[in-house]
Amino acid sequence: MRRYSGALINRSHADRQFLLAPGMARRHSLLASMLPEIENLLILQDRDQRIRSYRTELAAVPAERKTREKLIADSAARLDASKRRLREIEVERKRLELEATAKREQIVRYKLQQMQTRKNEEYAAFNHEIAAAEKLIAGIEDRQLDLMGETEALAPATAASEQTHASEKLRYESQIADLEAKKTTLETGLADLESTRDPLTTPIDPDLLDRYERLFKSKNGVVVVPLENDVCTGCHMKVPMQVGLEVRGEKAIVHCPNCGRMLHLPA
Ligand SMILES: [Zn+2]
Protein backbone atom coordinates (compact mmCIF):
# COMPACT_ATOMS: atom_id res chain seq x y z
CA MET A 1 0.00 0.00 0.00
CA ARG A 2 2.81 2.38 0.93
CA ARG A 3 4.63 1.51 -2.26
CA TYR A 4 1.44 2.19 -4.12
CA SER A 5 1.13 5.66 -2.56
CA GLY A 6 4.70 6.27 -3.64
CA ALA A 7 3.86 5.31 -7.18
CA LEU A 8 0.94 7.68 -7.10
CA ILE A 9 3.09 10.51 -5.88
CA ASN A 10 5.48 9.81 -8.73
CA ARG A 11 2.64 9.78 -11.19
CA SER A 12 1.27 13.01 -9.79
CA HIS A 13 4.77 14.45 -9.99
CA ALA A 14 5.00 13.33 -13.59
CA ASP A 15 1.68 15.03 -14.22
CA ARG A 16 3.03 18.28 -12.86
CA GLN A 17 6.09 17.86 -15.06
CA PHE A 18 3.77 17.33 -17.97
CA LEU A 19 2.13 20.68 -17.25
CA LEU A 20 5.46 22.43 -17.56
CA ALA A 21 6.67 23.83 -20.83
CA PRO A 22 9.52 21.30 -21.45
CA GLY A 23 7.09 18.40 -21.15
CA MET A 24 4.69 20.03 -23.54
CA ALA A 25 7.48 20.76 -25.97
CA ARG A 26 8.60 17.14 -25.89
CA ARG A 27 5.08 15.96 -26.51
CA HIS A 28 4.60 18.42 -29.37
CA SER A 29 7.74 17.27 -31.12
CA LEU A 30 6.61 13.63 -30.86
CA LEU A 31 3.32 14.45 -32.52
CA ALA A 32 4.76 16.96 -34.96
CA SER A 33 3.48 15.28 -38.10
CA MET A 34 -0.07 14.83 -36.80
CA LEU A 35 -3.24 16.62 -37.62
CA PRO A 36 -3.30 19.42 -35.00
CA GLU A 37 -6.87 18.58 -33.94
CA ILE A 38 -5.89 14.97 -33.31
CA GLU A 39 -2.78 16.07 -31.47
CA ASN A 40 -4.80 18.37 -29.17
CA LEU A 41 -7.44 15.70 -28.62
CA LEU A 42 -4.78 13.13 -27.73
CA ILE A 43 -3.32 15.48 -25.12
CA LEU A 44 -6.81 16.10 -23.72
CA GLN A 45 -7.68 12.40 -23.85
CA ASP A 46 -4.53 11.53 -21.95
CA ARG A 47 -5.53 14.06 -19.29
CA ASP A 48 -9.13 12.88 -19.17
CA GLN A 49 -8.06 9.25 -18.85
CA ARG A 50 -5.90 10.17 -15.88
CA ILE A 51 -8.72 12.16 -14.30
CA ARG A 52 -11.03 9.22 -14.87
CA SER A 53 -8.61 6.71 -13.34
CA TYR A 54 -8.02 8.97 -10.32
CA ARG A 55 -11.78 9.28 -9.85
CA THR A 56 -12.25 5.53 -10.13
CA GLU A 57 -9.56 4.89 -7.54
CA LEU A 58 -10.99 7.55 -5.23
CA ALA A 59 -14.47 6.11 -5.57
CA ALA A 60 -13.15 2.70 -4.48
CA VAL A 61 -11.56 4.02 -1.27
CA PRO A 62 -14.71 4.11 0.94
CA ALA A 63 -15.55 0.48 0.12
CA GLU A 64 -11.96 -0.61 0.75
CA ARG A 65 -12.05 1.22 4.06
CA LYS A 66 -15.40 -0.29 4.96
CA THR A 67 -14.14 -3.82 4.23
CA ARG A 68 -11.34 -3.38 6.76
CA GLU A 69 -13.60 -1.74 9.32
CA LYS A 70 -15.96 -4.66 9.00
CA LEU A 71 -13.11 -7.15 9.48
CA ILE A 72 -12.14 -5.34 12.70
CA ALA A 73 -15.76 -5.17 13.88
CA ASP A 74 -16.40 -8.84 13.06
CA SER A 75 -13.33 -10.02 14.92
CA ALA A 76 -14.25 -7.78 17.91
CA ALA A 77 -17.77 -9.20 17.86
CA ARG A 78 -16.46 -12.79 17.83
CA LEU A 79 -14.16 -12.01 20.74
CA ASP A 80 -16.98 -10.31 22.67
CA ALA A 81 -19.23 -13.31 22.11
CA SER A 82 -16.59 -15.67 23.56
CA LYS A 83 -16.03 -13.42 26.57
CA ARG A 84 -19.76 -13.06 27.11
CA ARG A 85 -20.19 -16.84 27.00
CA LEU A 86 -17.39 -17.27 29.56
CA ARG A 87 -19.14 -14.79 31.88
CA GLU A 88 -22.47 -16.56 31.38
CA ILE A 89 -20.87 -19.87 32.26
CA GLU A 90 -19.38 -18.34 35.41
CA VAL A 91 -22.76 -16.95 36.47
CA GLU A 92 -24.47 -20.27 35.71
CA ARG A 93 -21.85 -22.24 37.67
CA LYS A 94 -22.35 -20.02 40.73
CA ARG A 95 -26.10 -20.35 40.45
CA LEU A 96 -25.83 -24.15 40.20
CA GLU A 97 -23.49 -24.22 43.19
CA LEU A 98 -26.04 -22.31 45.31
CA GLU A 99 -28.80 -24.58 44.08
CA ALA A 100 -26.80 -27.70 45.00
CA THR A 101 -25.97 -26.29 48.44
CA ALA A 102 -29.65 -25.50 49.07
CA LYS A 103 -30.61 -29.04 48.04
CA ARG A 104 -27.94 -30.55 50.30
CA GLU A 105 -29.19 -28.46 53.23
CA GLN A 106 -32.72 -29.58 52.42
CA ILE A 107 -31.59 -33.22 52.59
CA VAL A 108 -30.02 -32.56 56.04
CA ARG A 109 -33.35 -31.07 57.20
CA TYR A 110 -35.33 -34.01 55.73
CA LYS A 111 -33.06 -36.46 57.57
CA LEU A 112 -33.54 -34.58 60.87
CA GLN A 113 -37.31 -34.53 60.40
CA GLN A 114 -37.21 -38.19 59.36
CA MET A 115 -35.47 -39.16 62.62
CA GLN A 116 -38.18 -37.39 64.59
CA THR A 117 -41.12 -39.08 62.96
CA ARG A 118 -42.73 -42.24 64.26
CA LYS A 119 -45.04 -42.80 61.38
CA ASN A 120 -43.86 -45.33 58.78
CA GLU A 121 -45.70 -43.44 56.04
CA GLU A 122 -43.96 -40.17 56.88
CA TYR A 123 -40.61 -41.96 57.13
CA ALA A 124 -41.10 -43.40 53.65
CA ALA A 125 -42.25 -40.02 52.31
CA PHE A 126 -38.99 -38.45 53.57
CA ASN A 127 -37.01 -41.21 51.90
CA HIS A 128 -38.79 -40.35 48.69
CA GLU A 129 -38.06 -36.59 49.09
CA ILE A 130 -34.40 -37.29 49.90
CA ALA A 131 -34.01 -39.50 46.84
CA ALA A 132 -35.63 -36.85 44.65
CA ALA A 133 -33.28 -34.14 46.04
CA GLU A 134 -30.24 -36.40 45.51
CA LYS A 135 -31.32 -36.97 41.94
CA LEU A 136 -31.57 -33.21 41.43
CA ILE A 137 -28.10 -32.73 42.93
CA ALA A 138 -26.68 -35.38 40.57
CA GLY A 139 -28.27 -33.51 37.64
CA ILE A 140 -26.75 -30.23 38.85
CA GLU A 141 -23.32 -31.86 39.19
CA ASP A 142 -23.53 -33.21 35.63
CA ARG A 143 -24.38 -29.74 34.36
CA GLN A 144 -21.48 -28.26 36.38
CA LEU A 145 -19.09 -30.75 34.79
CA ASP A 146 -20.37 -29.84 31.30
CA LEU A 147 -19.85 -26.14 32.03
CA MET A 148 -16.34 -26.75 33.38
CA GLY A 149 -15.52 -28.63 30.19
CA GLU A 150 -16.85 -25.76 28.12
CA THR A 151 -14.75 -23.24 30.07
CA GLU A 152 -11.63 -25.38 29.66
CA ALA A 153 -12.09 -25.33 25.89
CA LEU A 154 -13.28 -21.74 25.54
CA ALA A 155 -10.87 -19.92 27.87
CA PRO A 156 -7.64 -20.65 25.93
CA ALA A 157 -9.45 -20.11 22.60
CA THR A 158 -10.64 -16.72 23.85
CA ALA A 159 -7.16 -15.75 24.99
CA ALA A 160 -5.79 -16.73 21.57
CA SER A 161 -8.47 -14.83 19.68
CA GLU A 162 -7.82 -11.80 21.89
CA GLN A 163 -4.21 -11.80 20.67
CA THR A 164 -5.26 -12.39 17.06
CA HIS A 165 -7.81 -9.62 17.29
CA ALA A 166 -5.26 -7.16 18.70
CA SER A 167 -2.74 -7.84 15.93
CA GLU A 168 -5.33 -7.88 13.14
CA LYS A 169 -6.86 -4.66 14.42
CA LEU A 170 -3.44 -3.01 14.23
CA ARG A 171 -2.88 -4.39 10.74
CA TYR A 172 -6.24 -3.23 9.40
CA GLU A 173 -5.96 0.15 11.10
CA SER A 174 -2.60 0.66 9.47
CA GLN A 175 -4.16 -0.28 6.11
CA ILE A 176 -6.94 2.23 6.75
CA ALA A 177 -4.34 4.91 7.49
CA ASP A 178 -2.62 3.98 4.20
CA LEU A 179 -5.95 4.27 2.41
CA GLU A 180 -6.48 7.72 3.88
CA ALA A 181 -3.00 8.74 2.72
CA LYS A 182 -3.77 7.32 -0.72
CA LYS A 183 -7.05 9.25 -0.75
CA THR A 184 -5.27 12.51 0.05
CA THR A 185 -2.67 11.85 -2.65
CA LEU A 186 -5.40 11.04 -5.16
CA GLU A 187 -7.43 14.12 -4.22
CA THR A 188 -4.43 16.39 -4.57
CA GLY A 189 -3.47 14.78 -7.87
CA LEU A 190 -7.02 14.97 -9.15
CA ALA A 191 -7.37 18.63 -8.18
CA ASP A 192 -4.11 19.36 -10.07
CA LEU A 193 -5.29 17.48 -13.14
CA GLU A 194 -8.76 19.03 -13.13
CA SER A 195 -7.69 22.61 -12.46
CA THR A 196 -5.34 22.58 -15.44
CA ARG A 197 -7.64 20.77 -17.87
CA ASP A 198 -9.43 23.82 -19.30
CA PRO A 199 -6.41 25.27 -21.13
CA LEU A 200 -6.08 21.94 -22.94
CA THR A 201 -9.58 22.38 -24.41
CA THR A 202 -8.97 25.98 -25.58
CA PRO A 203 -7.43 25.14 -28.96
CA ILE A 204 -10.16 22.60 -29.76
CA ASP A 205 -13.18 23.55 -31.86
CA PRO A 206 -16.30 23.55 -29.60
CA ASP A 207 -18.25 21.15 -31.83
CA LEU A 208 -15.31 18.74 -32.01
CA LEU A 209 -14.84 19.05 -28.24
CA ASP A 210 -18.52 18.28 -27.71
CA ARG A 211 -18.28 15.20 -29.97
CA TYR A 212 -15.14 14.07 -28.15
CA GLU A 213 -16.73 14.51 -24.72
CA ARG A 214 -19.83 12.55 -25.64
CA LEU A 215 -17.68 9.74 -27.07
CA PHE A 216 -15.45 9.80 -23.99
CA LYS A 217 -18.49 8.98 -21.86
CA SER A 218 -20.00 6.40 -24.21
CA LYS A 219 -16.73 4.72 -25.29
CA ASN A 220 -15.31 4.09 -21.86
CA GLY A 221 -12.72 6.87 -22.04
CA VAL A 222 -11.15 5.75 -25.32
CA VAL A 223 -12.04 8.14 -28.15
CA VAL A 224 -8.97 8.87 -30.27
CA VAL A 225 -7.33 5.60 -31.30
CA PRO A 226 -4.61 4.54 -33.72
CA LEU A 227 -5.57 2.81 -36.94
CA GLU A 228 -3.19 -0.12 -37.30
CA ASN A 229 -3.10 -2.08 -40.57
CA ASP A 230 -6.51 -0.59 -41.33
CA VAL A 231 -7.88 -2.01 -38.09
CA CYS A 232 -9.50 0.38 -35.57
CA THR A 233 -7.76 -0.34 -32.27
CA GLY A 234 -10.88 0.84 -30.42
CA CYS A 235 -13.28 -1.82 -31.72
CA HIS A 236 -10.77 -4.09 -33.54
CA MET A 237 -12.75 -4.01 -36.78
CA LYS A 238 -11.13 -3.55 -40.17
CA VAL A 239 -12.18 -0.28 -41.79
CA PRO A 240 -12.93 0.11 -45.53
CA MET A 241 -9.92 0.97 -47.68
CA GLN A 242 -11.28 4.47 -48.35
CA VAL A 243 -11.36 5.20 -44.61
CA GLY A 244 -7.74 4.08 -44.29
CA LEU A 245 -6.79 6.42 -47.11
CA GLU A 246 -8.59 9.32 -45.43
CA VAL A 247 -6.78 8.67 -42.15
CA ARG A 248 -3.42 8.55 -43.92
CA GLY A 249 -4.34 11.75 -45.78
CA GLU A 250 -4.55 13.58 -42.39
CA LYS A 251 -6.82 16.27 -43.79
CA ALA A 252 -9.76 15.93 -41.43
CA ILE A 253 -10.98 13.97 -38.42
CA VAL A 254 -11.99 10.49 -39.59
CA HIS A 255 -14.38 8.38 -37.52
CA CYS A 256 -14.38 4.60 -37.41
CA PRO A 257 -17.51 3.57 -39.37
CA ASN A 258 -18.13 0.79 -36.85
CA CYS A 259 -17.63 2.35 -33.39
CA GLY A 260 -17.51 6.08 -34.18
CA ARG A 261 -14.14 6.64 -32.51
CA MET A 262 -11.68 9.10 -34.05
CA LEU A 263 -8.81 7.48 -35.90
CA HIS A 264 -5.21 8.56 -36.20
CA LEU A 265 -2.06 7.08 -37.66
CA PRO A 266 0.16 5.24 -35.17
CA ALA A 267 3.03 7.40 -33.92
ZN1 LIG B 1 -13.81 1.29 -34.26
Residues whose N, C-alpha, C, O or C-beta is under 5 A from the ligand:
A	BS01	ZN	C232 G234 C235 C256 N258 C259 G260 R261
